[in-house]
Amino acid sequence: MNLIGSKTLETKKLILRSSRIEEQKRLWEILMLPEVNKWYLTSSKKNANNKEYWSWKTQEKFYKTKVDNANNGDVFGWSIFLKREYTKSAKEEVIGQITAQETGKDITIRDVGWYIDPIYQKKGYGLEAATAMIEYMFKEVEIEKIDSSAVRDNVGSCKIFEKLGFKKTGEFITESPYTFYDGKLTFSKYELDIETYFRTN
């Protein structure tokens, strides 16, 4: 495995860059939207109703730390930018985030996740970003496997996994780990190993 960090990745409509401070507040704003954080945000239940905890004043410290570590070779996370020719403002805009996190002691196995601003959902940007990131992780970083999951009701993410050739390996029900979502959720488990990836791409 090559610990080469979050190299800038470019697709037809998107640019994936390692985190910079300039876009972090906008990413925080996107993550605070209920239709986003009910699927993506994880934190201790004790903070669920603590508005001060989720304020930018408090969260800014976390985002600064993320940026400080963004260029480390063992960090694989990107801010997703829509190219200027595809935005209404004719300016490059940050529309989400995508990551490939460690799952345990074996760093060659990764858990992937992403979120997209609802304004830009259902336009194929999540799939475009995930395709580029997964290609990079298998071909250049040379991970062995992606072992991930998505809430079954999060239809968009489940479809992305399926379109990218992931195998659904089962489901499990658990008390929601999501701060802004109460109760139990059904998760779909997905996996894709390097041999399968190269055989199908």
Secondary structure, DSSP 8 states (H G I E B T S, - for coil): --------EE-SSEEEE---GGGHHHHHHHHTSHHHHHHH-B--GGGTT-TTTTSHHHHHHHHHHHHHHTTSTT--EEEEEE-GGGSTTSS-EEEEEEEEEE-SS-TTEEEEEEEE-GGGTTSSHHHHHHHHHHHHHHHTS--SEEEEEEETT-HHHHHHHHHTT-EEEEEEEEE--BTT--SEEEEEEEEEEHHHHHHH-
